[in-house]
Amino acid sequence: MGTDFAANQLHMQQKSLRKPKGRPRGRSFMKGLSGNPAGKRAGTRNRATVIAEELLDCEARPLLRQAIDDAKGGDGVMMRFCVGRIIGPRRDRPVRFDLPPIRSAADLSAAMQAITAAVAGGELTTGEAWELSQIIDTFIRAIDASEFAGQLERLEAAAARQAKAAREPEDAREP
């Protein structure tokens, strides 16, 4: 009358949830050969998005009219919303800022002092100052790379002259 361990329903459920050992793990299809080799058709859209757009299309004109009326009635949030749709948000603005000329790494200090003074004076925001400092950093890296290339060329030329000078005495000794 006692339940046998193998007949225990809970035990049987746990066994059935386990994956069989002989089945491959990971991809069930060979690479490049799926159940739909053509993939989704171009322009296929999410069904929920399509349904939501269809529902909204029916109500778009009355909703827009209500938003405009609310904005005209003094609702600040709707006013910002409507103006934001007409003009659009400004991403970047041109920065008018006199940056000292940078010709070498030695000019970095003066440029950073000018940027710091402009931030302190309220001419630049901290974000703009960071972007300018990144531009200066890139410029300094370019200067360093060109100086390194010039120095490497000079060293290679000097090494070639030394090798040539070392060969000349050997050539002079040969009869």
C-alpha positions in Angstrom: 0.0 0.0 0.0 3.0 2.2 0.3 3.8 4.1 -2.8 6.7 2.7 -4.8 9.5 5.3 -5.4 9.2 4.7 -9.2 5.5 5.2 -9.1 5.7 8.6 -7.3 4.2 11.1 -9.6 6.5 14.0 -8.6 9.6 11.8 -9.3 8.2 10.9 -12.7 7.6 14.5 -13.6 11.2 15.4 -12.7 12.5 12.7 -14.9 10.3 13.8 -17.8 11.7 17.4 -17.6 15.2 16.3 -18.1 16.6 16.4 -21.7 17.6 13.1 -23.2 21.4 12.6 -23.1 21.7 11.7 -26.8 20.2 14.9 -28.2 22.7 17.6 -29.5 23.0 20.8 -27.5 22.9 24.3 -28.9 21.8 24.7 -32.5 19.2 22.3 -33.8 20.0 23.2 -37.4 23.3 23.2 -39.3 24.9 26.6 -39.6 23.3 28.5 -42.4 20.4 26.0 -42.8 17.6 27.0 -40.6 13.9 26.1 -40.8 13.4 29.3 -42.8 16.6 29.8 -44.9 15.1 32.9 -46.7 14.6 34.6 -43.3 12.0 37.4 -42.7 10.9 39.2 -45.8 12.1 42.8 -46.1 9.7 45.2 -44.5 8.1 42.7 -42.2 6.8 44.5 -39.1 5.8 43.5 -35.7 2.1 42.6 -35.5 1.5 44.5 -32.3 3.0 47.6 -33.7 0.8 47.3 -36.9 -2.3 46.9 -34.8 -1.4 49.8 -32.5 -0.8 52.0 -35.5 -4.1 51.1 -37.1 -6.0 51.9 -33.9 -4.2 55.2 -33.5 -4.7 56.1 -37.2 -8.5 56.2 -36.6 -8.1 58.5 -33.6 -5.1 60.6 -34.7 -7.0 63.7 -36.0 -9.2 64.1 -32.9 -6.3 63.5 -30.6 -4.1 66.1 -32.4 -7.0 68.6 -32.4 -7.4 68.1 -28.6 -3.6 68.5 -28.0 -3.6 71.8 -30.0 -6.7 73.0 -28.2 -5.1 72.2 -24.8 -1.9 74.0 -25.8 -3.9 77.1 -26.9 -5.8 76.9 -23.6 -2.5 77.3 -21.6 -1.5 73.7 -20.9 2.3 74.1 -20.7 3.1 70.4 -21.3 1.0 70.3 -24.5 2.5 73.6 -25.6 6.0 72.2 -25.3 4.9 69.0 -27.0 3.4 70.9 -30.0 6.3 73.3 -30.3 8.8 70.4 -30.0 7.1 68.7 -33.0 7.2 71.8 -35.1 10.8 72.9 -34.4 12.5 69.7 -33.1 15.1 69.5 -30.5 18.5 71.2 -31.1 21.3 68.7 -30.8 24.5 70.7 -31.1 25.1 74.4 -31.5 28.2 76.0 -33.0 30.6 77.1 -30.3 32.2 80.5 -30.9 35.4 80.3 -28.9 38.9 81.7 -29.4 41.2 78.8 -28.9 45.0 79.6 -28.9 46.8 78.0 -31.8 48.2 74.5 -31.2 51.3 73.7 -33.0 53.0 71.3 -30.6 52.4 69.4 -27.3 53.8 72.5 -25.5 50.7 74.5 -26.6 48.4 72.1 -24.7 48.6 73.9 -21.4 47.5 77.3 -22.9 44.6 75.7 -24.8 43.3 73.9 -21.7 43.7 77.1 -19.6 41.6 78.9 -22.2 38.9 76.2 -22.1 38.8 76.2 -18.3 38.5 80.0 -18.2 35.6 79.9 -20.7 33.8 77.3 -18.5 34.4 79.4 -15.4 33.1 82.5 -17.3 30.0 80.8 -18.5 30.9 81.0 -22.2 31.1 77.2 -22.5 29.2 74.4 -20.8 31.1 71.5 -19.2 29.9 69.2 -22.0 31.2 71.6 -24.7 34.5 71.9 -22.8 34.9 68.1 -22.6 34.3 67.9 -26.4 36.8 70.6 -27.0 39.3 68.8 -24.8 38.8 65.6 -26.8 39.5 67.5 -30.0 42.7 68.9 -28.5 43.7 65.5 -27.3 43.2 64.1 -30.9 45.1 67.0 -32.3 48.0 66.4 -29.9 48.0 62.7 -30.7 48.3 63.6 -34.4 51.2 66.0 -33.6 52.9 63.3 -31.6 52.4 60.8 -34.4 53.9 63.1 -37.0 56.8 64.0 -34.7 57.4 60.3 -34.0 57.4 59.6 -37.8 59.9 62.4 -38.4 62.1 61.2 -35.6 62.0 57.6 -37.0 62.9 58.8 -40.4 65.9 60.8 -39.0 67.0 57.7 -37.1 66.7 55.4 -40.1 68.6 57.9 -42.2 71.4 58.1 -39.6 71.5 54.3 -39.4 71.8 54.1 -43.2 74.6 56.7 -43.1 76.5 54.7 -40.5 76.1 51.5 -42.4 77.3 53.2 -45.5 80.3 54.7 -43.6 81.1 51.3 -42.2 81.1 49.8 -45.7 83.3 52.5 -47.3 86.5 51.6 -45.3 86.0 47.9 -46.2 85.7 48.9 -49.9 88.8 51.1 -49.7 90.9 48.2 -48.3 90.0 45.8 -51.2 92.6 46.1 -54.1 
